Amino acid sequence: MQGRLAADRGHGTLAALPTSLNPGYLMEHLLAVTAIGPDRAGLVRDLSQAITGAGGNILESRMVTLGSEFAILMLVAGNWATTAKIHSQLQELEQGSGLTVTVRETQRRASSSSAPYTIDVVTLDHEGIVFGLSNFFAQRGMEIAEVSTRRYNAPYTGAAMFAVQMTVNVPSDVHVGTLRDEFMSYCDEHNLDALIEPAQR
């Protein structure tokens, strides 16, 4: 069938409307795509080709090497038919590439009055760093939008170091000066070198 019949056939307002013009067909659908598999050359190309080849549009992406594995997060947009093709293409890619792919339908985030702040932390590597930081903000009802961490050796001493970058959404009713004082006190208590600044949009 080339068109989708109207629900009210008597009025015929959408009767035999071509699928390409049907509002449900044209409506934007969003997919959250995650993929992880053995790191190799061409992995990003193969995944992006499967999505764009199906007519999808990659809106956002995050990619990182985890040991010998490579992990990818993508937010993909398309219409109803496009997202069905994306599901099919990714299933084929998963079967032949060693990737584990998950696709979830999602929606655009609702607008918020909160302001994003960037948190930069560097410290000697030890257990519980991410938990402690996330707990600090969770106790104050603040949402962590992004987290990035890395472990490295200090240039001169060779000491194991740990760096954390976070983006935290601070509600408009929070006094930023008080938050900053509390956060810096927490960092002093736990021997963390830290900065908290408004995120550049």
Contacts in CASP RR format, 6 or more apart in sequence:
PFRMAT RR
TARGET T0000
AUTHOR 0000-0000-0000
METHOD contacts of the structure
MODEL  1
MQGRLAADRGHGTLAALPTSLNPGYLMEHLLAVTAIGPDRAGLVRDLSQA
ITGAGGNILESRMVTLGSEFAILMLVAGNWATTAKIHSQLQELEQGSGLT
VTVRETQRRASSSSAPYTIDVVTLDHEGIVFGLSNFFAQRGMEIAEVSTR
RYNAPYTGAAMFAVQMTVNVPSDVHVGTLRDEFMSYCDEHNLDALIEPAQ
R
2 18 0 8 1.000
2 19 0 8 1.000
3 16 0 8 1.000
3 17 0 8 1.000
3 18 0 8 1.000
3 19 0 8 1.000
3 22 0 8 1.000
4 14 0 8 1.000
4 17 0 8 1.000
4 19 0 8 1.000
4 22 0 8 1.000
4 25 0 8 1.000
5 14 0 8 1.000
5 15 0 8 1.000
5 16 0 8 1.000
6 12 0 8 1.000
6 13 0 8 1.000
6 14 0 8 1.000
6 15 0 8 1.000
6 17 0 8 1.000
7 14 0 8 1.000
9 15 0 8 1.000
14 22 0 8 1.000
19 25 0 8 1.000
19 81 0 8 1.000
20 26 0 8 1.000
24 79 0 8 1.000
24 80 0 8 1.000
25 79 0 8 1.000
25 80 0 8 1.000
25 81 0 8 1.000
26 79 0 8 1.000
27 79 0 8 1.000
27 80 0 8 1.000
28 77 0 8 1.000
28 78 0 8 1.000
28 79 0 8 1.000
29 77 0 8 1.000
29 78 0 8 1.000
29 79 0 8 1.000
29 80 0 8 1.000
29 82 0 8 1.000
29 83 0 8 1.000
29 105 0 8 1.000
30 59 0 8 1.000
30 75 0 8 1.000
30 76 0 8 1.000
30 77 0 8 1.000
30 78 0 8 1.000
30 105 0 8 1.000
30 106 0 8 1.000
30 107 0 8 1.000
30 108 0 8 1.000
31 75 0 8 1.000
31 76 0 8 1.000
31 77 0 8 1.000
31 78 0 8 1.000
31 83 0 8 1.000
31 86 0 8 1.000
31 103 0 8 1.000
31 104 0 8 1.000
31 105 0 8 1.000
31 106 0 8 1.000
32 73 0 8 1.000
32 74 0 8 1.000
32 75 0 8 1.000
32 76 0 8 1.000
32 103 0 8 1.000
32 104 0 8 1.000
32 105 0 8 1.000
32 106 0 8 1.000
33 51 0 8 1.000
33 72 0 8 1.000
33 73 0 8 1.000
33 74 0 8 1.000
33 75 0 8 1.000
33 76 0 8 1.000
33 86 0 8 1.000
33 90 0 8 1.000
33 101 0 8 1.000
33 102 0 8 1.000
33 103 0 8 1.000
34 71 0 8 1.000
34 72 0 8 1.000
34 73 0 8 1.000
34 74 0 8 1.000
34 101 0 8 1.000
34 102 0 8 1.000
35 47 0 8 1.000
35 71 0 8 1.000
35 72 0 8 1.000
35 74 0 8 1.000
35 90 0 8 1.000
35 94 0 8 1.000
35 99 0 8 1.000
35 100 0 8 1.000
35 101 0 8 1.000
35 102 0 8 1.000
36 66 0 8 1.000
36 69 0 8 1.000
36 70 0 8 1.000
36 71 0 8 1.000
36 72 0 8 1.000
36 99 0 8 1.000
36 100 0 8 1.000
37 43 0 8 1.000
37 69 0 8 1.000
37 70 0 8 1.000
37 71 0 8 1.000
37 97 0 8 1.000
37 98 0 8 1.000
37 99 0 8 1.000
37 100 0 8 1.000
38 68 0 8 1.000
38 69 0 8 1.000
38 70 0 8 1.000
38 98 0 8 1.000
39 65 0 8 1.000
39 67 0 8 1.000
39 68 0 8 1.000
39 69 0 8 1.000
39 70 0 8 1.000
40 70 0 8 1.000
43 70 0 8 1.000
43 72 0 8 1.000
43 97 0 8 1.000
43 99 0 8 1.000
44 63 0 8 1.000
44 72 0 8 1.000
46 93 0 8 1.000
46 97 0 8 1.000
47 72 0 8 1.000
47 74 0 8 1.000
47 90 0 8 1.000
47 93 0 8 1.000
47 99 0 8 1.000
48 58 0 8 1.000
50 86 0 8 1.000
50 89 0 8 1.000
50 90 0 8 1.000
50 92 0 8 1.000
50 93 0 8 1.000
51 58 0 8 1.000
51 74 0 8 1.000
51 76 0 8 1.000
51 86 0 8 1.000
51 89 0 8 1.000
51 90 0 8 1.000
52 58 0 8 1.000
53 89 0 8 1.000
54 82 0 8 1.000
54 85 0 8 1.000
54 86 0 8 1.000
54 88 0 8 1.000
54 89 0 8 1.000
55 78 0 8 1.000
55 82 0 8 1.000
55 85 0 8 1.000
55 86 0 8 1.000
56 76 0 8 1.000
56 77 0 8 1.000
56 78 0 8 1.000
56 82 0 8 1.000
56 83 0 8 1.000
56 86 0 8 1.000
57 76 0 8 1.000
57 77 0 8 1.000
57 78 0 8 1.000
58 74 0 8 1.000
58 75 0 8 1.000
58 76 0 8 1.000
59 75 0 8 1.000
59 76 0 8 1.000
59 77 0 8 1.000
60 74 0 8 1.000
60 75 0 8 1.000
61 72 0 8 1.000
61 73 0 8 1.000
61 74 0 8 1.000
61 75 0 8 1.000
62 72 0 8 1.000
62 73 0 8 1.000
62 74 0 8 1.000
63 70 0 8 1.000
63 71 0 8 1.000
63 72 0 8 1.000
63 73 0 8 1.000
64 70 0 8 1.000
64 71 0 8 1.000
65 71 0 8 1.000
75 106 0 8 1.000
76 83 0 8 1.000
76 86 0 8 1.000
78 86 0 8 1.000
83 105 0 8 1.000
86 103 0 8 1.000
87 103 0 8 1.000
90 101 0 8 1.000
90 103 0 8 1.000
91 101 0 8 1.000
93 99 0 8 1.000
93 101 0 8 1.000
94 100 0 8 1.000
94 101 0 8 1.000
112 169 0 8 1.000
113 171 0 8 1.000
113 172 0 8 1.000
114 143 0 8 1.000
114 169 0 8 1.000
114 170 0 8 1.000
114 171 0 8 1.000
114 172 0 8 1.000
115 169 0 8 1.000
115 170 0 8 1.000
115 172 0 8 1.000
115 198 0 8 1.000
115 199 0 8 1.000
116 145 0 8 1.000
116 167 0 8 1.000
116 168 0 8 1.000
116 169 0 8 1.000
116 170 0 8 1.000
116 198 0 8 1.000
116 199 0 8 1.000
116 201 0 8 1.000
117 167 0 8 1.000
117 168 0 8 1.000
117 169 0 8 1.000
117 170 0 8 1.000
117 176 0 8 1.000
117 196 0 8 1.000
117 197 0 8 1.000
117 198 0 8 1.000
117 199 0 8 1.000
118 165 0 8 1.000
118 166 0 8 1.000
118 167 0 8 1.000
118 195 0 8 1.000
118 196 0 8 1.000
118 197 0 8 1.000
118 198 0 8 1.000
118 199 0 8 1.000
118 200 0 8 1.000
119 133 0 8 1.000
119 164 0 8 1.000
119 165 0 8 1.000
119 166 0 8 1.000
119 167 0 8 1.000
119 168 0 8 1.000
119 183 0 8 1.000
119 194 0 8 1.000
119 195 0 8 1.000
119 196 0 8 1.000
120 163 0 8 1.000
120 164 0 8 1.000
120 165 0 8 1.000
120 194 0 8 1.000
120 195 0 8 1.000
120 196 0 8 1.000
120 197 0 8 1.000
121 129 0 8 1.000
121 133 0 8 1.000
121 163 0 8 1.000
121 164 0 8 1.000
121 165 0 8 1.000
121 166 0 8 1.000
121 187 0 8 1.000
121 192 0 8 1.000
121 193 0 8 1.000
121 194 0 8 1.000
122 161 0 8 1.000
122 162 0 8 1.000
122 163 0 8 1.000
122 164 0 8 1.000
122 192 0 8 1.000
122 193 0 8 1.000
122 194 0 8 1.000
123 129 0 8 1.000
123 161 0 8 1.000
123 162 0 8 1.000
123 190 0 8 1.000
123 191 0 8 1.000
123 192 0 8 1.000
123 193 0 8 1.000
124 159 0 8 1.000
124 160 0 8 1.000
124 161 0 8 1.000
124 162 0 8 1.000
124 191 0 8 1.000
125 151 0 8 1.000
125 160 0 8 1.000
125 161 0 8 1.000
125 162 0 8 1.000
126 162 0 8 1.000
129 149 0 8 1.000
129 162 0 8 1.000
129 164 0 8 1.000
129 192 0 8 1.000
130 147 0 8 1.000
130 149 0 8 1.000
130 164 0 8 1.000
132 190 0 8 1.000
133 164 0 8 1.000
133 166 0 8 1.000
134 144 0 8 1.000
134 147 0 8 1.000
136 183 0 8 1.000
136 186 0 8 1.000
137 143 0 8 1.000
137 144 0 8 1.000
137 166 0 8 1.000
137 168 0 8 1.000
138 144 0 8 1.000
140 174 0 8 1.000
140 179 0 8 1.000
141 171 0 8 1.000
142 168 0 8 1.000
142 169 0 8 1.000
142 170 0 8 1.000
142 171 0 8 1.000
142 174 0 8 1.000
143 168 0 8 1.000
143 169 0 8 1.000
144 166 0 8 1.000
144 167 0 8 1.000
144 168 0 8 1.000
144 169 0 8 1.000
145 167 0 8 1.000
145 168 0 8 1.000
145 169 0 8 1.000
146 165 0 8 1.000
146 166 0 8 1.000
146 167 0 8 1.000
147 164 0 8 1.000
147 165 0 8 1.000
147 166 0 8 1.000
148 164 0 8 1.000
148 165 0 8 1.000
148 166 0 8 1.000
149 162 0 8 1.000
149 163 0 8 1.000
149 164 0 8 1.000
149 165 0 8 1.000
150 162 0 8 1.000
150 163 0 8 1.000
151 160 0 8 1.000
151 161 0 8 1.000
151 162 0 8 1.000
151 163 0 8 1.000
152 160 0 8 1.000
152 161 0 8 1.000
152 163 0 8 1.000
153 159 0 8 1.000
153 160 0 8 1.000
153 161 0 8 1.000
154 160 0 8 1.000
154 161 0 8 1.000
167 199 0 8 1.000
170 176 0 8 1.000
170 179 0 8 1.000
179 196 0 8 1.000
180 196 0 8 1.000
183 194 0 8 1.000
183 196 0 8 1.000
184 194 0 8 1.000
184 196 0 8 1.000
186 192 0 8 1.000
187 193 0 8 1.000
187 194 0 8 1.000
END
